Amino acid sequence: MKCSPQTEALAYRIWALARSRGWDMHVGQIASELEVDSARVRRVVQVKGWQPRLRSNTAAEFSPVFNLAAVSLRDIEKEVPYVR
């Protein structure tokens, strides 16, 4: 499938970012980092055949429960104001 120059430019940005992180990302993270709609990123990834390289979205990543191994108390305190 032939892509427009804008799509090819986005594909390069996706490839460069994902490659720099060892492809250990999912579409949502790429979209967030590049400030691009996730549906557009997903489509480019599918067209280029990169989906198997990327991490899949899992329910655990979107769980409201904190992963305390990855989040420090200081980070939590920044997000949740102290109320007396």
C-alpha positions in Angstrom: 0.0 0.0 0.0 1.4 3.4 -1.0 1.4 5.9 1.8 1.3 9.7 1.6 4.5 11.7 2.4 2.9 12.7 5.7 2.2 9.1 6.7 5.7 8.1 5.7 7.0 10.9 7.9 4.9 9.7 10.8 6.0 6.1 10.2 9.6 7.3 10.5 8.9 9.1 13.7 7.2 6.0 15.1 10.0 3.7 14.0 12.7 6.0 15.4 11.0 6.3 18.8 10.1 2.6 19.1 13.5 1.4 18.0 15.2 3.7 20.5 13.2 2.0 23.3 13.7 -1.6 21.9 10.1 -1.7 20.7 9.1 -2.1 24.4 6.1 0.3 24.0 2.5 0.1 23.0 0.6 2.2 20.6 -0.9 4.4 23.3 2.6 5.3 24.6 3.9 6.1 21.1 0.8 8.3 20.4 1.3 10.1 23.7 5.0 10.7 23.1 4.5 11.9 19.6 1.4 13.9 20.4 -0.5 12.1 17.6 -3.9 10.4 17.7 -3.6 6.8 18.7 -5.9 5.6 15.9 -3.5 7.1 13.4 -0.5 5.5 15.1 -2.2 2.2 15.2 -3.0 2.3 11.5 0.5 3.2 10.5 1.9 0.4 12.7 -0.5 -2.1 11.0 0.3 -0.9 7.5 4.1 -1.2 8.2 3.6 -4.6 9.9 5.2 -3.5 13.2 2.4 -4.7 15.5 4.3 -8.0 16.5 7.3 -5.9 17.6 5.3 -3.7 20.0 4.1 -4.6 23.4 0.3 -5.2 23.5 -2.0 -3.2 25.7 -2.9 -5.1 28.8 -5.6 -4.5 31.3 -3.0 -4.3 34.1 -1.4 -1.3 32.5 -4.6 0.6 32.7 -5.6 -0.6 36.1 -6.4 2.1 38.6 -4.4 0.2 41.2 -0.9 1.6 41.6 2.1 -0.5 40.7 4.1 0.5 43.8 7.3 -0.9 42.3 7.1 1.7 39.5 5.6 4.6 41.4 7.3 6.3 44.3 5.5 7.9 47.2 6.8 11.3 46.2 5.2 10.9 42.7 1.9 9.9 44.4 2.0 12.9 46.7 2.5 15.2 43.7 -0.7 13.9 42.2 -2.9 13.6 45.3 -3.1 16.8 47.4 -2.9 16.3 51.1 -6.2 16.9 52.8 -6.6 17.3 56.6 
